[in-house]
Amino acid sequence: MSARGHELSATGVTVAYDGVDVVHDASVTLRPGEVTVLVGPNGSGKSTLLRTLARLQRPRTATLVVDGSDGLALTPREFSRRVALLTQGRPTPGGLTVRDVVEFGRYPYRGRWGRADPDGPAAVDRALAMTGVSELAERGAEHLSGGQLQRVWLAGCLAQQTGVLLLDEPTTYLDLRYQVELLDLVRDLADDHGIAVGAVLHDLDQAAALADRIVLLHEGRIVADGLPKDVLTAQRLTDVYGIRIEVGTDPLTGRLRTRAIGRHHSRSERLGTPS
């Protein structure tokens, strides 16, 4: 995968559903070689904002700039050569092999009437290898587990060879091993290939470990944007999530760790068991 990182910036993003604003005047910038993670409670607007960055959600107001160009004025093909999105809940494709599915990522390069794509086979092979699904290339996609299929969809995004990669809850359906491996891959894409990555994650500890920058949303507004240690403070998280959240440092890794304190926390401490 070539190192072609682009900067994607959005300013003044307001999105409405049925006449009600659900994202309010949000601004975010994804920079080459950086991972930016959007976090917040359910309904905070993080996935809506990410989909707006990908032009899948029409904003009421927004300015979108990608690689110095007006992102809203680019043709779909031009935009898809710059920005790829891994969405939630993609359907299971029937009658297609894994390789067929990954080859869909090459659509911005084929043009009309199935124009030849000489770089396509090599790009697909690289994407299969990077996501660890090369051995599944000729298997029918309908026979895959949810975790395997998630990696195949990611391979399709990588085959697209864009400078910006957007990921909406990419660890969904993955077991612990593949969650870790996928997040390591995302980190490699930023560090080794200069890709600008924007991701939505629910797990605050994963977000803190992965991100260069964290954007915290609440009720459709960005309430903090900065380094993980500056954004993920105990008081701010407690206020946003509506539950007491403690923040500390893992003594083994030095990474930021969070812990939500439920009603049975004190009982666990009395019994001498981990909460």
C-alpha positions as CSV (number, residue, x, y, z in Angstrom):
1,M,0.0,0.0,0.0
2,S,1.5,3.3,-1.1
3,A,2.1,6.1,1.4
4,R,-0.4,8.7,0.1
5,G,-1.8,10.3,3.2
6,H,-4.2,13.2,2.7
7,E,-5.6,15.8,5.2
8,L,-9.4,15.8,5.6
9,S,-10.9,18.6,7.4
10,A,-14.6,19.4,8.1
11,T,-15.8,22.7,9.6
12,G,-19.2,23.9,10.7
13,V,-20.8,20.5,10.3
14,T,-24.5,20.5,11.3
15,V,-26.6,17.5,10.5
16,A,-30.4,17.2,11.0
17,Y,-32.8,14.2,11.0
18,D,-36.4,15.1,10.4
19,G,-35.7,18.7,11.0
20,V,-34.0,18.2,14.3
21,D,-30.2,18.9,14.5
22,V,-28.3,15.9,15.8
23,V,-24.8,17.3,15.1
24,H,-24.2,20.9,16.0
25,D,-21.5,23.0,14.3
26,A,-18.8,20.4,14.7
27,S,-15.3,20.7,13.3
28,V,-12.6,18.0,13.0
29,T,-9.4,17.5,11.1
30,L,-7.8,14.2,10.1
31,R,-4.1,14.6,9.4
32,P,-1.7,12.3,7.6
33,G,0.1,9.8,9.8
34,E,-2.4,10.4,12.7
35,V,-5.2,8.3,14.2
36,T,-8.1,10.4,15.4
37,V,-10.8,8.5,17.4
38,L,-14.3,9.8,18.0
39,V,-15.9,8.6,21.3
40,G,-19.0,9.4,23.2
41,P,-22.2,7.8,24.5
42,N,-24.8,6.2,22.2
43,G,-26.6,8.9,20.4
44,S,-23.8,11.5,20.8
45,G,-23.5,11.9,17.0
46,K,-20.1,10.3,16.5
47,S,-21.1,7.9,13.7
48,T,-23.2,10.5,12.1
49,L,-20.2,12.9,12.0
50,L,-18.0,10.1,10.6
51,R,-20.5,9.3,7.9
52,T,-20.7,13.0,7.0
53,L,-16.9,13.1,6.6
54,A,-17.4,10.2,4.1
55,R,-20.2,12.0,2.3
56,L,-22.7,9.3,3.1
57,Q,-24.7,11.7,5.3
58,R,-25.9,15.0,3.8
59,P,-25.2,17.8,6.2
60,R,-27.4,20.9,6.6
61,T,-24.2,23.0,6.7
62,A,-20.5,22.0,6.3
63,T,-17.3,22.8,4.6
64,L,-15.3,19.7,3.6
65,V,-11.7,19.9,2.3
66,V,-9.7,16.8,1.3
67,D,-6.2,17.0,-0.1
68,G,-6.7,20.8,-0.7
69,S,-9.8,20.2,-2.8
70,D,-13.5,21.0,-2.0
71,G,-14.6,17.6,-0.9
72,L,-18.2,18.3,-1.6
73,A,-17.5,19.3,-5.2
74,L,-15.4,16.2,-6.1
75,T,-17.1,13.5,-8.2
76,P,-17.9,10.3,-6.3
77,R,-15.1,8.5,-8.2
78,E,-12.6,11.3,-7.3
79,F,-13.6,11.3,-3.7
80,S,-13.4,7.5,-3.5
81,R,-9.8,7.7,-4.6
82,R,-9.0,9.8,-1.5
83,V,-11.4,8.5,1.2
84,A,-12.5,5.0,2.1
85,L,-15.1,4.1,4.8
86,L,-15.6,0.8,6.7
87,T,-19.2,1.0,7.8
88,Q,-21.2,-1.0,10.4
89,G,-23.6,-3.7,9.5
90,R,-22.6,-4.5,5.9
91,P,-24.7,-7.3,4.4
92,T,-23.1,-10.8,3.8
93,P,-22.5,-11.1,0.1
94,G,-23.8,-14.2,-1.5
95,G,-22.3,-16.1,-4.4
96,L,-19.0,-14.2,-4.2
97,T,-15.5,-15.3,-3.1
98,V,-13.5,-13.3,-0.6
99,R,-11.3,-12.1,-3.5
100,D,-14.4,-10.9,-5.4
101,V,-15.5,-8.9,-2.3
102,V,-12.1,-7.3,-1.9
103,E,-11.9,-6.4,-5.6
104,F,-14.9,-4.2,-5.1
105,G,-12.5,-1.8,-3.4
106,R,-10.9,-1.1,-6.8
107,Y,-14.1,0.4,-8.3
108,P,-12.7,4.0,-8.3
109,Y,-10.0,2.9,-10.7
110,R,-11.9,0.9,-13.2
111,G,-13.9,3.6,-14.9
112,R,-16.8,3.0,-17.2
113,W,-17.4,-0.2,-19.1
114,G,-15.0,-2.1,-16.8
115,R,-11.9,-0.4,-17.9
116,A,-8.7,-2.3,-17.2
117,D,-7.1,-1.8,-13.7
118,P,-3.5,-3.0,-14.1
119,D,-2.6,-2.2,-10.5
120,G,-5.7,-4.0,-9.2
121,P,-4.5,-7.6,-8.7
122,A,-1.4,-6.5,-6.7
123,A,-3.4,-4.1,-4.6
124,V,-5.9,-6.8,-3.8
125,D,-3.2,-9.3,-2.9
126,R,-1.6,-6.8,-0.5
127,A,-4.9,-6.0,1.1
128,L,-5.6,-9.7,1.6
129,A,-2.2,-10.3,3.2
130,M,-2.4,-7.2,5.4
131,T,-5.7,-8.3,7.0
132,G,-4.7,-11.9,7.3
133,V,-7.3,-13.4,5.0
134,S,-5.1,-14.5,2.0
135,E,-5.9,-18.2,2.8
136,L,-9.6,-17.4,2.5
137,A,-9.3,-15.7,-0.9
138,E,-11.2,-18.4,-2.9
139,R,-13.7,-19.3,-0.2
140,G,-17.3,-18.2,-0.5
141,A,-17.9,-15.0,1.5
142,E,-21.3,-16.4,2.8
143,H,-19.4,-19.1,4.7
144,L,-17.3,-16.7,6.8
145,S,-17.8,-15.9,10.5
146,G,-18.7,-12.3,11.4
147,G,-15.1,-11.6,12.4
148,Q,-13.6,-13.0,9.2
149,L,-16.1,-11.0,7.1
150,Q,-15.2,-7.8,9.0
151,R,-11.6,-8.3,8.0
152,V,-12.6,-8.9,4.4
153,W,-14.5,-5.7,4.3
154,L,-11.5,-3.9,5.7
155,A,-9.3,-5.5,3.1
156,G,-11.6,-4.0,0.5
157,C,-11.0,-0.6,2.0
158,L,-7.3,-1.1,1.9
159,A,-7.4,-2.2,-1.8
160,Q,-9.0,1.1,-2.5
161,Q,-5.6,2.7,-1.7
162,T,-6.8,6.0,-0.3
163,G,-5.0,8.6,1.8
164,V,-7.9,8.8,4.3
165,L,-9.4,5.8,6.0
166,L,-12.6,6.1,8.1
167,L,-13.7,3.2,10.4
168,D,-17.0,3.0,12.1
169,E,-16.7,0.7,15.1
170,P,-14.2,-1.6,13.3
171,T,-13.8,-4.1,16.1
172,T,-17.5,-5.1,16.0
173,Y,-17.8,-8.9,15.7
174,L,-14.1,-9.5,16.4
175,D,-12.8,-11.7,19.2
176,L,-10.1,-10.3,21.4
177,R,-7.2,-11.5,19.3
178,Y,-8.5,-9.9,16.1
179,Q,-9.5,-6.7,17.9
180,V,-5.9,-6.3,18.9
181,E,-4.5,-7.3,15.5
182,L,-6.9,-4.9,13.7
183,L,-6.0,-2.0,15.9
184,D,-2.3,-2.7,15.5
185,L,-2.9,-2.7,11.7
186,V,-4.6,0.7,11.9
187,R,-1.7,2.0,13.9
188,D,0.7,0.7,11.2
189,L,-1.3,2.3,8.4
190,A,-0.8,5.7,10.1
191,D,2.8,5.2,11.2
192,D,4.2,3.4,8.2
193,H,2.1,4.6,5.3
194,G,1.1,8.1,6.4
195,I,-2.6,7.4,6.2
196,A,-5.0,9.8,8.0
197,V,-7.3,7.6,10.0
198,G,-10.6,8.6,11.6
199,A,-12.4,5.9,13.7
200,V,-15.4,5.6,16.0
201,L,-14.8,3.4,19.0
202,H,-16.9,2.6,22.1
203,D,-14.1,1.1,24.2
204,L,-12.3,4.1,25.9
205,D,-9.2,2.1,26.7
206,Q,-8.8,0.9,23.1
207,A,-9.3,4.5,22.0
208,A,-6.7,5.8,24.4
209,A,-4.2,3.2,23.3
210,L,-4.7,3.7,19.6
211,A,-5.3,7.4,19.2
212,D,-3.0,10.4,18.6
213,R,-6.1,12.6,19.2
214,I,-9.5,11.9,20.7
215,V,-12.6,13.8,19.9
216,L,-15.3,13.5,22.6
217,L,-18.9,14.1,21.6
218,H,-22.0,14.6,23.8
219,E,-25.5,15.3,22.5
220,G,-24.2,16.1,19.1
221,R,-21.5,18.6,20.2
222,I,-17.8,18.3,20.4
223,V,-16.9,18.9,24.1
224,A,-13.2,18.1,23.9
225,D,-10.6,17.5,21.2
226,G,-6.9,16.8,22.0
227,L,-4.5,14.3,23.4
228,P,-6.0,11.3,25.1
229,K,-4.7,12.2,28.5
230,D,-6.2,15.7,28.2
231,V,-9.6,14.6,26.9
232,L,-10.3,11.5,28.9
233,T,-10.4,13.0,32.4
234,A,-12.4,11.4,35.1
235,Q,-14.7,14.5,35.7
236,R,-15.3,15.0,31.9
237,L,-16.1,11.3,31.3
238,T,-18.4,11.2,34.4
239,D,-20.3,14.2,33.2
240,V,-20.6,13.0,29.6
241,Y,-21.5,9.3,30.3
242,G,-23.7,9.9,33.3
243,I,-21.9,7.4,35.5
244,R,-18.9,7.6,37.7
245,I,-15.7,6.9,35.7
246,E,-12.3,6.6,37.2
247,V,-9.2,7.2,35.1
248,G,-5.7,5.9,35.9
249,T,-2.5,4.6,34.4
250,D,-1.8,0.9,33.8
251,P,1.3,0.1,35.9
252,L,2.6,-2.5,33.3
253,T,2.1,-0.6,30.1
254,G,1.9,3.1,31.3
255,R,-1.3,3.5,29.2
256,L,-4.4,5.3,30.3
257,R,-7.1,3.1,31.8
258,T,-10.7,3.9,32.6
259,R,-13.2,2.1,34.9
260,A,-16.9,2.7,35.2
261,I,-18.1,2.4,38.8
262,G,-21.4,0.6,39.1
263,R,-23.8,-0.1,42.0
264,H,-22.0,-3.3,43.0
265,H,-18.5,-1.9,43.1
266,S,-18.4,-1.5,46.9
267,R,-19.8,-5.0,47.4
268,S,-17.0,-6.4,45.2
269,E,-14.4,-4.6,47.3
270,R,-15.9,-6.0,50.5
271,L,-15.7,-9.5,49.2
272,G,-12.1,-8.9,48.1
273,T,-12.8,-9.6,44.4
274,P,-12.0,-7.5,41.4
275,S,-14.8,-5.1,40.3
